[in-house]
């Protein structure tokens, strides 16, 4: 199953890509958004 998510904002730095022991890619990043 594939999940799709749309996020709107500014990435504060480059995403970090790593792999789980079962070789599944996982990306970690931070997102800055306006809270109005």
Backbone torsions as a table, in degrees:
resi	resn	phi	psi	omega
1	UNK	NA	138.5	178.3
2	UNK	-115.3	131.0	176.0
3	UNK	-101.8	138.1	176.2
4	UNK	-114.0	133.7	178.9
5	UNK	-134.7	136.7	175.6
6	UNK	-110.6	119.8	179.1
7	UNK	-115.8	137.3	-179.8
8	UNK	-118.8	123.9	-179.8
9	UNK	166.0	-165.1	179.4
10	UNK	-115.8	127.7	175.3
11	UNK	-71.1	130.9	-176.1
12	UNK	-83.3	-16.7	175.9
13	UNK	-162.7	175.3	179.7
14	UNK	-64.9	146.4	177.3
15	UNK	-68.4	148.4	176.2
16	UNK	-104.8	122.6	-179.5
17	UNK	-105.0	128.8	176.5
18	UNK	-138.9	172.5	-178.1
19	UNK	-126.3	141.2	176.1
20	UNK	-76.0	168.3	177.4
21	UNK	-58.3	-25.0	178.5
22	UNK	-92.5	17.1	174.3
23	UNK	66.5	35.4	174.8
24	UNK	-99.2	128.5	-179.1
25	UNK	-73.0	137.5	177.7
26	UNK	-133.6	124.5	177.9
27	UNK	-106.6	137.2	178.0
28	UNK	-122.6	133.0	179.1
29	UNK	-155.2	163.9	175.3
30	UNK	-113.3	148.4	-175.1
31	UNK	-130.6	128.7	176.8
32	UNK	-97.2	131.8	-179.6
33	UNK	-133.1	155.8	173.8
34	UNK	-85.4	129.8	178.5
35	UNK	-106.0	89.4	-179.1
36	UNK	-119.1	NA	NA
